Amino acid sequence: MENKIRETIDRRLCVAPMMHWTDRHCRVFHRHLVPDALLFTEMVTAEAIIHGNLDRLLGHDKVEHPLVLQLGGSQPDRLAMAVESAAGRGFCEINLNVGCPSDRVQSGRFGACLMAEPKLVADCCRAMIEACDLPVSVKCRIGIDDMDPETGLDYFVDLVAEAGVNVVYLHARKAWLNGLSPKENRDIPPLDYDRARRLATRRSDLSVILNGGLETAEQINAEVIDFGGVMIGRTAYRTPYFLTTIAKDFFATPPPSRRQVAQAMAEYADRMTKQQVPLHSITRHMLGLYAGQRGARHWRRRLGEQARLADHAGSFIRKACDECEALAAQIAA
Ligand SMILES: Cc1cc2nc3c(=O)[nH]c(=O)nc-3n(C[C@H](O)[C@H](O)[C@H](O)COP(=O)(O)O)c2cc1C
């Protein structure tokens, strides 16, 4: 089966889905930093979509586009229902989470434990593809537990590809489902970019996007050659301006200055706070904007400690930015 839409999505630079981190405000911030990157929602379960408030779960600002919706689930018919509900809301792709190792996710029988059930994953993908006109992708690990990462990963990817998936976001480390917390599972099993590379080479008909531990421009520029793109998670969140360094190497659009990003977010914050969104739920994602720069500590403190007390959202952010840049200039002089 073929995915129905001809692919026009640029996946060279993706920002990873991160639960409780990459919410809609964070994504607006990332979008102002990198106009051309592909952004992802946090994982939303199929059941939440079927039973929940769609505006709350799937609502987002158009500025976030292109935006991929990540789903969690393991029942083909339920996933198809969720995909139907999400259709027409502006997402450019639907992604199935087959990489999350948390206990809560395992007990719902989805996430990384599904790597042990490739036929079921293929059925899920087939049902999702039939339910919409969008590309359907998977995000997975190179294996779980004692699964052989050579034959196991090849078999898994071949089955989902046969179901019509042609994009795989690959976190290049195994997940250990027993004994490690989700946090430990993001660091402890070692990364194996060579295994990921072998998959990308063997299945050069697919787009394999490399994820896991990508932290420097040199590393990313060296690795991306063999892949359809890179997906950056924690580094994008903690040091967000790093995204512009990568974007400079990938895209023609000149990167914005930190001040321009802060200004854009000030306007956004003004709009959102008028809709009763608390300012700190926006600024909490922006604490790292000046990371590594003079004035970084002032910025972090000001936004982190005083956003709750601010009367005017936009002017609070603008003022913090002015102070921070003035401080940097003073120190430099
Ligand atoms: C706080 C947090 C939440 C995450 N939530 C998700 C999620 O909802 N779905 C998912 O597929 N991966 C999730 N991940 C995993 C990331 O998408 C990514 O695969 C992982 O962090 C490795 O990439 P990195 O080394 O660049 O951070 C999460 C990671 C973090 C740190």
The ligand as a Gaussian input file, in Angstrom:
#p B3LYP/6-31G(d) Opt

LIG

0 1
 C       10.715000      15.189000      28.643000
 C       10.700000      14.262000      27.453000
 C        9.484000      13.810000      26.967000
 C        9.443000      12.953000      25.855000
 N        8.229000      12.608000      25.327000
 C        8.180000      11.901000      24.171000
 C        6.945000      11.670000      23.503000
 O        5.861000      12.130000      23.915000
 N        6.984000      10.922000      22.360000
 C        8.156000      10.425000      21.860000
 O        8.140000       9.758000      20.810000
 N        9.323000      10.640000      22.458000
 C        9.368000      11.385000      23.580000
 N       10.572000      11.676000      24.146000
 C       11.818000      11.182000      23.511000
 C       12.373000      12.225000      22.520000
 O       11.457000      12.448000      21.463000
 C       13.711000      11.763000      21.930000
 O       13.507000      10.568000      21.211000
 C       14.764000      11.498000      23.000000
 O       14.814000      12.553000      23.950000
 C       16.170000      11.326000      22.364000
 O       16.533000      12.480000      21.633000
 P       17.568000      13.575000      22.272000
 O       18.784000      12.802000      22.736000
 O       17.868000      14.513000      21.136000
 O       16.876000      14.224000      23.425000
 C       10.647000      12.522000      25.250000
 C       11.867000      12.994000      25.752000
 C       11.903000      13.867000      26.833000
 C       13.240000      14.387000      27.331000

